[in-house]
Amino acid sequence: FFKQKTAYEIRNCDWSSDVCSSDLGTIPNYWGGIFDNVFKRRYKMRALEKIALTLIAVSALAFTATAGTLEDVKARGELRCVVSTGLAGFAYPDSDGTWKGFDVDFCRATAAAVLGDSNAIKAVTSTTKTRFTQLNSGEGDVLWRNTTITFTRDVGVKLTFVGVNYYDGQGFMVNKSLGVRSAKELDGASVCIQTGTTTELNLADYFRANNMSYEAVTIETNSEASAAYLSGRCDVYTTDASGLAATRAAFPNPDNHMILPEIISKEPLGPATRQGDDEWADIVRWVYNATVTAEELGVTSSNVDSMKGSNNPEVKRLLGVEGSQGEELGLSKDWAYQVIKQIGNYSEIFERNIGTNTPIGLARGLNALWTQGGLQYSPPFR
């Protein structure tokens, strides 16, 4: 049949006509069955391929949705916190190599909530240049480091900031021998400043607004800036006021130096997580909130056991006596109890590390509770 018909005739033949259908009689009947089976198999294979690809895609999405920082930390049995290279009162190793400080205590509080052990941490030291890269690359699980929340860092650097654990502002420190009493007397001064920080732009804005000039002496770490300032490489050291107080406390003669009265910026400092892991961000956020709520409710590390018997419903929810907050976070029922028992409430953390009775000597100020004229405020546990 195919020998008798041209390709054009075969392609354009009316197979319902007697001519074509009669000619089909010359084709062995089994050809039709073969063609039919080939086409059926081809369609079946395509359908199976589509199903397989769909299952793979669904499995990948399911894995992505369930595999996050919380699971990594639990599997590892250790929480890795990105901290500074060393800042008295905030993050520093003691003589035994144990990390301590305000930021480190919040890191430990997070470990207490997630792992039940505040000692199960690793301090991942970072400079102002490397801190965000170390977090986003996965070298650290959370950033508990004196870091200012800004639009660019939140949106551009792809961080999720989950609270303000210290309200700060940029200040200036000088040697008293310089005879300066105000930042507006610093025209022509050389200023030590850490690179990769908000203080660089703040400094330029302040001097420009006040028609003053300065010489920038750029330094990468706080210890290098401190050494440069003490050696006379610069007349002034500028950074967050809390950092200035911490740095001065470590000087051989701290009373020879003064922090000038002007605060030239807003520096809300807080923890950060990688964007896209909402479950983990919620945990870090509510660990911080738990310390503030505990102070509001009068729950401390010393009375937390007896407070389990409180008639206050919010205390009961906070300590896991009632409610399902732990389960909703993917944590144990007593996660906040562990935070307060092992580390303490916000006031205890503050006063132990940087309060008025420490060498740092910081008053609560803006970091007092909202009921005491400050800005520290937690959403309710309900």
BELZI-V97692 format. One record per backbone hydrogen bond with DSSP energy under -1.0 kcal/mol. CO is the residue of the C=O (numbers start at 1). NH is the residue of the N-H. If there is no record, write none. Layout:
((CO NH) (CO NH))
This chain:
((1 5) (6 10) (7 11) (8 12) (13 15) (14 17) (17 21) (18 22) (19 23) (20 24) (22 25) (23 26) (24 27) (28 31) (30 34) (31 35) (32 36) (33 37) (34 38) (35 39) (36 40) (37 41) (38 42) (39 43) (40 44) (41 45) (42 46) (43 47) (44 48) (45 49) (46 50) (47 51) (48 52) (49 53) (50 54) (51 55) (52 56) (53 57) (54 58) (55 59) (56 60) (57 61) (58 62) (59 63) (60 64) (61 65) (62 66) (63 67) (68 72) (69 73) (70 74) (71 75) (72 76) (73 77) (79 122) (80 141) (80 142) (81 124) (82 144) (83 126) (87 90) (87 91) (89 102) (90 103) (90 104) (91 87) (92 100) (94 97) (98 94) (100 92) (101 105) (102 106) (103 107) (104 108) (105 109) (106 110) (107 111) (108 112) (109 113) (110 114) (111 115) (111 117) (117 120) (119 121) (120 79) (122 81) (124 83) (127 131) (130 134) (131 135) (132 136) (133 137) (134 139) (134 140) (135 138) (142 82) (143 272) (145 147) (147 270) (150 154) (151 155) (152 156) (152 157) (153 159) (158 275) (160 273) (166 269) (168 267) (169 241) (170 264) (172 260) (173 237) (174 258) (175 178) (176 179) (182 185) (183 186) (186 189) (189 215) (190 235) (190 236) (191 217) (192 238) (193 219) (198 202) (199 203) (200 204) (201 205) (202 206) (203 207) (204 208) (205 209) (206 210) (207 212) (208 211) (213 188) (215 191) (217 193) (219 195) (221 225) (222 226) (223 227) (224 228) (225 229) (226 230) (227 231) (228 233) (236 192) (237 173) (239 171) (240 244) (241 245) (242 246) (243 247) (244 248) (245 249) (248 251) (253 256) (254 257) (256 176) (258 174) (267 168) (268 149) (269 165) (269 166) (271 162) (272 143) (273 160) (274 277) (277 281) (278 282) (279 283) (280 284) (281 285) (282 286) (283 287) (284 288) (285 289) (286 290) (287 291) (288 292) (289 293) (290 294) (291 295) (291 346) (292 296) (293 297) (294 299) (300 304) (303 307) (306 309) (307 310) (312 316) (313 317) (314 318) (315 319) (316 321) (316 322) (324 328) (325 329) (326 331) (332 335) (334 338) (335 339) (336 340) (337 341) (338 342) (339 343) (339 344) (345 349) (346 350) (347 351) (348 352) (349 353) (350 354) (350 355) (354 362) (355 358) (355 361) (364 367) (365 368) (366 375) (368 376) (369 372) (369 374) (376 370) (380 382))
